């Protein structure tokens, strides 16, 4: 359920911020608040996308725990992970959506 915590809603058009702005938000591990900005996400900087889903809960299959999202996360329509992650030799075939932090997105003007 989406509350006032979220700046964007399903169907909104957003623009992924420029790479240099996003880099400023990341720690030494390439994360913001534990959320990794994956290598494949850089290609989408400065492009516009529709909000597909507002993420309120995430299931951790390894720990078998459902986590409540405490900071806004979004899925963008059509943006699926390419399966390549830093330090991992095999390619993942799962085809998950990337998680996008609100800090990495800008509202579409108009």
C-alpha positions, 0 to 999 in steps of 0.5 A, spaced: 500 500 500 502 506 497 503 512 503 505 519 503 512 516 504 512 515 496 514 521 491 512 517 485 506 513 484 505 507 479 504 510 472 508 517 473 514 518 468 520 519 471 527 521 469 533 517 471 538 522 474 545 523 471 551 518 473 555 524 476 549 526 481 547 518 482 555 517 484 555 522 489 549 518 493 553 512 493 558 509 498 564 505 497 560 499 495 556 502 490 550 502 495 545 507 498 542 505 504 543 498 502 541 498 495 546 497 490 546 501 484 548 495 479 553 496 473 547 495 468 543 501 471 548 506 468 546 505 461 539 508 463 541 515 466 538 521 463 533 517 460 525 517 462 521 511 464 514 509 467 513 507 474 511 500 474 511 498 481 512 502 488 515 497 492 513 496 499 515 489 501 521 485 499 522 477 500 529 475 502 529 468 500 535 466 503 533 468 510 525 466 508 523 473 511 519 479 508 522 486 509 518 492 509 521 497 505 523 503 509 525 508 504 522 509 497 523 504 492 521 503 485 521 498 479 521 502 472 517 499 466 522 495 462 528 495 466 530 488 467 537 486 470 542 483 465 544 478 470 551 481 471 554 483 477 561 485 480 565 480 483 560 474 480 563 470 475 556 466 472 551 470 469 544 470 473 538 468 469 533 470 473 531 477 470 529 481 476 527 488 475 532 493 478 530 497 485 531 504 484 531 509 489 527 515 489 534 519 490 536 517 483 530 519 480 527 526 478 520 528 476 518 529 469 517 536 467 510 537 465 
